Each structure stands twice: as structure tokens, then as C-alpha cells.
């Protein structure tokens, strides 16, 4: 004798693929870091992404992109991961190393006030960058002044040259300025 047939229905859900992780690294201090991962849209009804930052803090989003504004070396330089959750099935990416580059620092030597100029004096604007090794320079100032050298010379100065001079230094290896 045999029993009557008995049936069972199995509900099996496949796991999700391991998410890939990419960024716009390297980024300069003060810039925006954008992290992107695999988009699981259409693969489930509840989808979330939990991003783990270098300081072990987490951010959860419902989209496969995370943008962090005004980044710093101390907080944002290092390894990131993302865990995707699709209807309760989770998968975690490999770590992605993100580089945040410091901004170059520069000083400008003080120049004493010049009185009673006769138009024959010269002034050297003396920039002193700290650290790094390869810089580009962009000076601007009154009377249409501009220069792209480290220590430009103002020749035959007059009162028309008085005012504020601005220097932007760019670290050519990182592009940070």
C-alpha cells in the first residue's frame, strides 16, 4: 500500500550579485566626493544601500549614489564599502580606497608701504609654498596685473599699482588649489 501523494511548495529567492563600488577619487579638500554602486532597481520592492565610511560611520540611501560635500582628509580619506539590501537579501562590496588631497598652503612675504615713489622702483611679490613639490601660480591684482610665476616683479611702480594682490597656487600633481 502507498500513501496518497503529499506536496510541498518551496519559495526560493536567489541572492543578489556583489555590488561594485566606484568614485570620483582623488578629490581635493573642500570638494565633493561621489560614490556609485550597482543599481538594483527592478530587482525587488525594497532596496537600500548602506555605505560605510572610513571612520566606521554609516549612511543609508535608497539610491545607488552617495555624494559627500566639503570633504576633509581627516574624515573622508580611506576605505569605503557599500552593502546592498534587496528585499532582505544583502551583499557587501569590496573596500574602495578613496584619496582626499590636501590643498597647497602658501604665504606671501609682507611688503612695507611705499611712499613718495618716483615710478622707478620695483617690487617683488614673494610667494612661499609649503610642502609639495610642483606648483603653478596665478597672480592677479590692480591695474590689470596678472602673472603665472612664483615671484613676479612689479616694475616702475606707481600709485596705480596700489591695492590687493591675489595668488592662487595649484599643486600640479593633484590639481588642488
Secondary structure, DSSP 8 states (H G I E B T S, - for coil): --------------------EEE--SEETTS-EEEEE---TTS-S-EEEEEE-TTS-EEEESSSEEEE-S--HHHHSEEEEEEEEETTEEEE---EEE-EE---EEEE-------S--S---EE--EEEES-S-EEEEEE-GGG-EE-STT-EE-S--GGG-S--EEEEEETTTTB-
